[in-house]
Amino acid sequence: MQIWVGLGNPGPRHAMHRHNVGFMAVDVIGEMHGFGPVQKKFQGWVQEGRIGSEKVLLLKPATFMNESGRSVGEALRFYKLGTDALTVFHDELDLAPFKIKVKQGGGTAGHNGLKSIDRHCGPDFRRVRIGIGHPGHKERVHGHVLGNYAKSEQDDLVQMLGAIGAEAEWLAQGDDPRFMSDVALRMQD
């Protein structure tokens, strides 16, 4: 079994924030791959399903971003899984908007959700970094991250989320390069 975590903040006022793109990604994956109903579990919301031959649990922590690790740690312990079974979808300031990069382990780059997971579970988990771009000045980061996607970005957002969902089977199989390549190809259409 794999656990795929989307990072975000709960509640309707946060729904379209750039910081919630991880929530959006797992929602689309669950929808596109016919996952079961949403259940409250592990201080969050979970959906169970299959992507190809792989069993996947989608998790959206309801703990708010800064405490995501509590929810993730609880799920890993329940299923007796290590961080090798964990994939985290999150927003990434250091990537151009709508670019996707996958990496194993690494630092947190100041991302509070990643810091919390690192603190509760360790750093050796796979990350699907979803570019939101940098606003240019450090003092504008907070507003950018916690700001809604602009109307002019909606089409690109929908296309990117659809590409993530459509190519998720490569992630489930552990073929990260193929996932990144095929998502990028879909974004060129």
Secondary structure, 3 states (H helix, E strand, C coil): CEEEEECCCCCHHHCCEHHHHHHHHHHHHHHHCCCCCCEEECCEEEEEEEECCEEEEEEEECCCHHHHHHHHHHHHHHCCCCHHHEEEEEEECCCCCCCEEEEECCCCCCCHHHHHHHHHHCCCCEEEEEECCCCCCHHHHHHHHCCECCHHHHHHHHHHHHHHHHCHHHHHCCCHHHHHHHHHHHHHC
